[in-house]
Structure formats: C-alpha cells, structure tokens
C-alpha cells in the first residue's frame, strides 16, 4: 500500500496542539509490554509528510482504552490516531487475518464470531422473552453478540434475564433482527462498516417503542449512548439499570453471599463513561458481600486487553498479558471473587485465571450472576 | 499481463444448509460468500499484478443476480473489472456446462493466465479448472500452494501438494491454475471498497451474447437426491474413578466405536 498523507488527519485530530509531554505513552497500559509508543507516532505524523501504517505492526496492540486521550492536557486524541492509521490499513485490505475474518463475519453474519445468524436466539431457550418488534415492551435488552453466542457470556445474559423477571421488568429483545453494533469494528478502523450498521439500526429502532435500551456490554452501551446519534430511548448499561431497580425497591438481593469480592472497572464503563458507583452499589446491596478494592481501581483500572478489537487481534508480545497482571492484583486484595461487568473482561480475565492455574483461588463472575445468585 | 479469475458465489460456510424432501431449500439461504478457494485465486492475481506493476485482473462468474455481491467483493479486493454471465437457462447447470459457458466467455477476451479456486465449497465438484483447461486446450496445474511467474511472463512454476510431499511443475503460459489454501492470505475487502467497486467496469452477458444456445450447455448430470448428514449423537460421560473409567473408555472405543 502507499503511505498516507499526514495532512489528511493532523488537523482533524488536532495533533498540532501536542506538546510531546508524553502523558499519553506514560499512561498507556500496552506500552508496558510492547513497542507501541503513541507519543512517538504523533511526532512522526508531525514531522513527516507521509506515514506508512504497514511498518507499525504495534498499531494492533492498542485496546482503545483511551487513557491517552483522557489524560492529554491539550485535548489531543492520540487514540483517534491509532484508529485512523488502522483505517488506512483496512482500506488497503492488509490487516491481520483474524481481524479480517471478524470484520467479514460482521458483514455477512451480523456477528464477529463466525456464528450463523439463525442461532442468535439459542441462548434464550427455556426463558420466556418477548420479541420486541412484535410485542411492545418498556425495555429493549441488548445482549451483545457475546451474550448471544459465547457459552460463558450466555450464562451472564440468562442471569440478567432472571433478574429482570424477578424485578418484574417489562422487556424484550430484537431476536434474529439483532446484529452486531459494530463498536469494535469502528475501533479496528472499519469506519464505513460502523456507519452502515448505524443506518441499519436507525431503521430497526424506528419500529421499537421502548423507553430504555439496556446493554449487557459496556461496548454496545458506549456505541448506542455516544456514537449512534439521537435514539428514541434512554441508553443504559445494565449495572445502572439494576442500581435503579434496587433503589426503587423493585429488586431485592436477599440471599447472602459471604465472600470477599473485588471489582474490575471495564474501560468503556469506567474511565470512558464515568460509571464507577453503580456497579459498586449493586455489589454492596448483596447481603454478606464484602467489597474490596484493588489499588488500581476506577479511573486507574488496568485494561484487560480485550477492547478495541483486541478480541480478534493478538497484538505483539503475547507472552506478557495485562489480564495476568490484573488477576494477580485481584488476588492481592484477598478476594475470592473477581467481579466483572463486561463480556470482554470476562473472557480475558477468566482465561488468565485458568492459564495461571488459579481456579481454586479466584472465581470470575459477572455482577449480573452475583445478583441472580442472591435472589430469593 | 491479463489474468482471468473464475469466481463462484456459495452459501455462507458457517450456516447449515436447509434440506427438505431431498432438495436444498434455496429460498431459506440468506447469506452468501465468495467461495474461499476463489479468494486465494483473486489474491494471487492481485499479487502478480502488483509484482509486475502492470496488468489487468478480470473476474468472471456464472450465476444468478445475487452473484453480483461476490463480484463486488472481488472488485473491492482490487480486481479491475467483472463479467457476470446471468441467464435463466443456466439455472440448475452442472460443472461441465458451467465450464463450457466460462470457456466461451474467456475466448472472447485476452488472457495470459486463468486462475480458479481448486473447488467450490458448495458442490465440491472440483471440475471447473480441469474442464476449462481442456476446453481451451491449455496446460493446467491443480491444487497449487505456490506460484511463480517467470520474468518474461511466458512460463510459470507451480508447487502442488501431493501425498507426503510436494510436486513442482513448470508450465508455459497461458495456463489454468487452481488455488489451494496456503497459496496466500487474501486481503480484506473493505466496506468502502465494496461501495467504490460499484464504479468499476461490470458487464453482464447472456448465453446469446456468447453465441451459445441453451441446449449446447444443458446439464449432463442430475442431482437425484440430497441427504443431510446424520445428526450428531449426544456425547457420553463415563462415570467412576479414573482407573475404571479409562478401562471402560478403551473398551467402548474398541468394541463399540471400533476406532482402536
């Protein structure tokens, strides 16, 4: 592929504001383990007329946790630079084969997991759930492709459904009309696929008369809340929704869970959307549960390395994994349960627990599962 | 260098093919993709063009209206133009008839190399490349995992997998080469690329345009019945402590499954 002109993006990303202070790279969790140096990438863009993204294999290391952008004192968006450069690679077609297959699967099958669209609702077997395009409901529940297909996350989606039913929530799903929200595709640089998906959803959502959309994944939540433009309903992450139900007295966790639990803030819920208190409030409403914090929590939460499309891009230096580090941090608190609120965090951290042989010591559970366990 | 790539649109490899009363229920198939082996062929054509810095890659397919999607995907990968042979008389066509149609079309255009997938994953006939070579009176190398075109573009060296080893074959060009997995890693056809592909040259031909009469390309085979594979039986868990369970497992593998 031919190199790309830096003039095409430096203004849009306001890179000229950069003072090269290095807070971006200093805060970057993957710079701890790979050659990804976002400050240097900005510098390269500023001093050269062209950049060759092909020579930067480490572009696929970024998890788009956005720490760099959030900490930049000059309001520059370094994370946006990564996505822009990935975009040039996507356009040239020269991308890792795993990324290619995930993107193609979203286009053909409406999910990045190579699963048949016809199987999208198998996770609902035995649960009585409304199909929202035929039967009106107050809440549109969005389980994410992970909740629909991934055997582990299916359990989370099913737990959440039980919690909704227990609290008397009037909810429904899009069933086989549901497709991937393309949040991760956008971060992999496939902007046009994302835009096409937004258009498809505008049509689908125009027929939905719900008051709220409740997303299982912080990634879908972020897409619908911040990137889909005006939607005809309020968009919530399920931890916000459960916190409301508990406050209104509609949901009462009663069964004791006398365990020490630590909570891992997902980047797209915590640092990017500032939802720190609701998940903790839900956990603390469970009788007997003792919440302990890791040293790096809330804004400082260490990324699990599953976001930004990293579920489909191995990245470089796979010997070192942030998820392993995170699991060790969780163990240091003395917790027996590591609570998560994101399907990608679930996949990464549970995998880390297994790889490190710590299954006897630490269990990874989603907040939805803990609430379901605590029902009467 | 003019490279022609034969492409087929096939049902998505991840879906279960709906079969009823011994027939495939086509209306129930919602997703189609480019035959994966044809993607290797397209990619190889593009790489050859890139290496020489000149040339033209032409895609050709025989298929109904929906096959346009497959051609657009190939154009998005970087092919220069597409030829779509779409004629109602070709519905239910077989491999040999399709090869005849393709041969008639390819004769109308300049070519130095013809690339095909080694087989299409829907019918698994693996006949098109071979039949095409015969009909065009060209040399042919099948199931190729490495292809080198000589500097003068007059010959090619191809590697193919054979039982327990590999075979290296040299051929003059033009020739027909069929692509096997491993030949290359196909590039991604971006969303933007597919949109832009609509502006590339796209020609639709009927049998009449090729000077063919329907009876000349009538199928010579008939699919009598299609049976889905038997449903997989549920797994069995052997109870008991490891020592007895392993003995039981070995007994079952030997006596019931007869695999050891």
Interface residues (C-beta under 8 A of the other chain):
Chain A: X90 X91 X92 X93 X94 X95 X97 X99 X100 X103 X104 X105 X107 X108 X109 X114 X115 X116 X117 X118 X190 X192 X193 X196
Chain B: X12 X14 X15 X16 X30 X31 X33 X77 X78 X185 X186 X187 X188 X189 X190 X191 X192 X193 X195
